[in-house]
Amino acid sequence: QVRLVESGGGLVQPGGSLRLSCAASGIMFVFYDMGWHRQAPGKQRELVAALTRDGTTTYADSVKDRFTVSRDNNRNIVFLQMTSLEPEDTAVYYCSAKTLSLTNPYWGQGTQVTVSS
């Protein structure tokens, strides 16, 4: 059974930092491209950052130079380090895992990030 479990969300003041984690099980993690997405109320889910199995990173323009995605292939975890957080970053953050053989990625259940003073 595939499971992606996000953690690390919470309430933070503008300018603050959070680190999200996504623990994967039931997959050969090293062969998967991992992604972080977010969905704010009334908006579509959007890609925030991605990290392929070969180490290539992609970031949304809105988070470049503020967010960093990384992975630990020994522990099957992908991280999203978020700094200089803004109220516009408030959303539910979801982890995804995809490999070439999948039509659709696996998804986690999401973790809420709220940036507010």
C-alpha positions as CSV (number, residue, x, y, z in Angstrom):
1,Q,0.0,0.0,0.0
2,V,1.4,3.4,-1.0
3,R,1.4,6.1,1.6
4,L,2.6,9.7,1.5
5,V,2.3,11.4,4.8
6,E,3.0,15.1,5.1
7,S,3.9,16.9,8.3
8,G,5.4,20.2,9.5
9,G,2.6,22.5,8.6
10,G,1.2,25.1,11.0
11,L,0.7,28.8,11.8
12,V,3.6,31.1,11.2
13,Q,4.0,34.9,11.1
14,P,5.0,36.7,7.8
15,G,8.7,36.4,7.3
16,G,8.9,33.2,9.2
17,S,10.0,29.7,8.1
18,L,8.7,26.2,8.1
19,R,10.0,22.8,6.9
20,L,7.5,20.4,5.5
21,S,8.3,16.7,5.3
22,C,6.7,13.9,3.3
23,A,7.4,10.4,4.3
24,A,6.8,7.8,1.6
25,S,6.2,4.1,2.0
26,G,5.1,1.3,-0.3
27,I,7.1,2.6,-3.2
28,M,10.7,2.3,-4.5
29,F,11.3,5.9,-3.5
30,V,14.6,6.3,-5.3
31,F,12.9,5.8,-8.6
32,Y,10.2,8.4,-8.1
33,D,10.0,12.1,-9.0
34,M,8.7,13.9,-6.0
35,G,6.6,17.1,-5.9
36,W,5.1,19.7,-3.6
37,H,1.9,21.3,-4.6
38,R,-0.5,23.7,-2.8
39,Q,-4.1,24.6,-3.0
40,A,-5.5,27.8,-1.5
41,P,-9.2,28.3,-0.9
42,G,-11.0,29.0,-4.1
43,K,-7.9,28.3,-6.2
44,Q,-6.6,25.5,-8.3
45,R,-3.9,23.2,-7.0
46,E,-0.5,24.4,-8.2
47,L,3.0,23.0,-8.4
48,V,5.3,24.6,-5.9
49,A,8.5,22.6,-6.3
50,A,9.6,19.3,-7.8
51,L,12.6,17.2,-7.4
52,T,13.2,14.4,-9.9
53,R,14.9,11.1,-9.1
54,D,18.1,12.3,-10.8
55,G,18.2,15.5,-8.7
56,T,16.7,18.1,-11.1
57,T,14.7,20.8,-9.3
58,T,11.9,23.0,-10.5
59,Y,10.2,25.8,-8.6
60,A,7.2,28.0,-9.2
61,D,8.3,31.6,-9.9
62,S,6.4,32.8,-6.8
63,V,8.6,30.7,-4.5
64,K,12.0,30.8,-6.2
65,D,14.8,31.9,-3.8
66,R,12.5,31.3,-0.8
67,F,11.7,27.6,-0.9
68,T,14.1,24.7,-1.3
69,V,13.1,21.1,-2.0
70,S,15.4,18.2,-1.0
71,R,15.1,14.5,-0.5
72,D,16.7,11.8,1.6
73,N,16.6,8.6,-0.3
74,N,17.8,6.6,2.7
75,R,14.8,7.6,4.7
76,N,12.3,7.9,1.9
77,I,11.5,11.5,2.8
78,V,11.2,14.6,0.7
79,F,11.4,18.0,2.4
80,L,10.3,21.5,1.5
81,Q,12.1,24.3,3.4
82,M,10.1,27.4,3.2
83,T,11.6,30.8,4.2
84,S,10.4,34.4,4.1
85,L,6.8,33.2,4.2
86,E,4.1,35.5,3.0
87,P,0.3,35.5,3.6
88,E,0.0,34.4,-0.1
89,D,1.7,31.2,0.8
90,T,-1.3,30.1,2.9
91,A,-2.6,26.9,1.5
92,V,-2.9,23.2,2.0
93,Y,0.4,21.7,0.8
94,Y,0.4,18.3,-0.8
95,C,3.2,15.8,-1.6
96,S,3.1,13.8,-4.8
97,A,5.1,10.9,-6.2
98,K,5.2,9.8,-9.8
99,T,7.2,7.5,-11.9
100,L,7.1,6.9,-15.7
101,S,4.8,3.9,-15.4
102,L,2.0,5.9,-13.6
103,T,-0.6,7.9,-15.5
104,N,-1.4,9.8,-12.3
105,P,0.8,10.5,-9.3
106,Y,0.2,9.3,-5.8
107,W,-0.9,12.0,-3.4
108,G,-0.6,12.6,0.3
109,Q,-3.4,13.9,2.5
110,G,-2.0,17.4,2.8
111,T,-0.8,19.7,5.6
112,Q,-2.1,23.2,6.3
113,V,0.2,26.1,6.2
114,T,-1.2,29.4,7.4
115,V,0.9,32.6,7.3
116,S,-0.7,35.3,9.4
117,S,0.2,37.9,12.0
